[in-house]
Amino acid sequence: MKFSVFTVMLPEFTPQAAVRLLSELGYDGVEWRVAKPSQQTDAAPSYWGNNRCTIDIATVDREARELAALTRSTGLEVPSLGTYMGYRDLEDIERAMRAAAEMGCPRIRVSPPRYDRNIGYTRLFGESLAGYVEVQRLAQKYSVQACLEIHMGNICSSPSLAHRLVSNFDPRYIGVILDPGNMIYEGYEDWRMGMELLGPYLAHVHLKNTRWDTVGTRATGEAEWKASAAAIDQGIIDFRQFMADLRAVGYDGWCSFEDFSESGTTEEKLRRDIAYMRSL
C-alpha cells in the first residue's frame, strides 16, 4: 500500500511547501483539496475555512499541468482529487475530471446527498441512482473514476449503503472511498465484511481515528455523547486489525491521511501518523 495526505489537514501550508514536507517525511503522494477558496484570507488557517492548501475548483483544469509538475518534482503522485461536489454538479465534475486526466490522477470524489428526513431515503436513493448515470458517462469520457465517500450524514454512511448504490455501475468508473473514521460517527460495520462486500468498488481509503465522550447530561437525565477526532493510535479504531483486513482482501492501493485531531502540530501529526502506519 501507498500513503498520501489529503491537504484538508494542511491548512497552514502552501502547495509548494506541502509537497516538499510530504516528500521529506516519506509519503508517496498528495491528495489535493479542490474547492472554492475561502474569502476570509486574513483569518487563521483552518481545515474547512481559510485552507491555503486548496486548489480552486473554478481553475483546477487550467492549473492541472503546473500542479502535476510541482507534485512530480518532489517524487510524489496524485492518487485522488478531494473535491466537494455533489453528483448534480456536472459542470464542476467535468472540470475536475479534465484536470485529473491531465495530471495522471485516477480518481476524484463525487458526493451523494445528505440524508433528509423531510425527503426520505427512497426518493434520495432513486435520484442519486439516476444522477450517477450522468457521472459515469463523464468518467468514461475522461477515464477518471468518480468515488463516493462513506461519510456520516449522507445516504452512503456504511459499506452496505454505499454498495447498494455503486453496485449499479461499472467499478472502473464508479468507486468507493472507505473511511473508518467516519464510520465511528455513523455507519459502523465489521471492517473486513465491508471490504469484502465492496470488492472491486473499494477504490481508495481515508485514515483518521475517532473517539466518543460524554459531554454532559440532558435535563431528562440521560448522558449526552459526542464524537470527535482522536490521534491516529488513540481512538476507537484498531488500525492493526483494519490494515490486516485490507491486506487480507487484497487491497494494495492508496491510504490517505486526514488527521483532524488536536494532538500536536501538523508536522508532528504527519511524522507520527506515517511512522505508526508503516509499523503495522
Rosetta blueprint (number, residue, H / E / L):
1 M L
2 K E
3 F E
4 S E
5 V E
6 F E
7 T H
8 V H
9 M H
10 L L
11 P L
12 E L
13 F L
14 T L
15 P H
16 Q H
17 A H
18 A H
19 V H
20 R H
21 L H
22 L H
23 S H
24 E H
25 L L
26 G L
27 Y L
28 D L
29 G E
30 V E
31 E E
32 W E
33 R E
34 V E
35 A E
36 K L
37 P L
38 S L
39 Q L
40 Q L
41 T L
42 D L
43 A L
44 A L
45 P E
46 S L
47 Y L
48 W L
49 G L
50 N E
51 N L
52 R L
53 C L
54 T E
55 I E
56 D E
57 I L
58 A L
59 T L
60 V H
61 D H
62 R H
63 E H
64 A H
65 R H
66 E H
67 L H
68 A H
69 A H
70 L H
71 T H
72 R H
73 S H
74 T L
75 G L
76 L L
77 E E
78 V L
79 P L
80 S L
81 L E
82 G E
83 T E
84 Y E
85 M E
86 G E
87 Y L
88 R L
89 D L
90 L H
91 E H
92 D H
93 I H
94 E H
95 R H
96 A H
97 M H
98 R H
99 A H
100 A H
101 A H
102 E H
103 M H
104 G L
105 C L
106 P L
107 R E
108 I E
109 R E
110 V E
111 S E
112 P L
113 P L
114 R E
115 Y L
116 D L
117 R L
118 N L
119 I L
120 G L
121 Y H
122 T H
123 R H
124 L H
125 F H
126 G H
127 E H
128 S H
129 L H
130 A H
131 G H
132 Y H
133 V H
134 E H
135 V H
136 Q H
137 R H
138 L H
139 A H
140 Q H
141 K H
142 Y H
143 S L
144 V L
145 Q E
146 A E
147 C E
148 L E
149 E E
150 I L
151 H L
152 M L
153 G L
154 N E
155 I L
156 C L
157 S L
158 S L
159 P H
160 S H
161 L H
162 A H
163 H H
164 R H
165 L H
166 V H
167 S L
168 N L
169 F L
170 D L
171 P L
172 R L
173 Y L
174 I E
175 G E
176 V E
177 I E
178 L E
179 D L
180 P H
181 G H
182 N H
183 M H
184 I H
185 Y H
186 E L
187 G L
188 Y L
189 E L
190 D L
191 W H
192 R H
193 M H
194 G H
195 M H
196 E H
197 L H
198 L H
199 G H
200 P H
201 Y H
202 L E
203 A E
204 H E
205 V E
206 H E
207 L E
208 K L
209 N E
210 T E
211 R E
212 W E
213 D E
214 T E
215 V E
216 G E
217 T E
218 R L
219 A L
220 T L
221 G L
222 E L
223 A E
224 E E
225 W E
226 K E
227 A E
228 S E
229 A E
230 A E
231 A L
232 I L
233 D L
234 Q L
235 G L
236 I L
237 I L
238 D L
239 F H
240 R H
241 Q H
242 F H
243 M H
244 A H
245 D H
246 L H
247 R H
248 A H
249 V L
250 G L
251 Y L
252 D L
253 G L
254 W E
255 C E
256 S E
257 F E
258 E L
259 D L
260 F L
261 S L
262 E L
263 S L
264 G L
265 T L
266 T H
267 E H
268 E H
269 K H
270 L H
271 R H
272 R H
273 D H
274 I H
275 A H
276 Y H
277 M H
278 R H
279 S H
280 L L
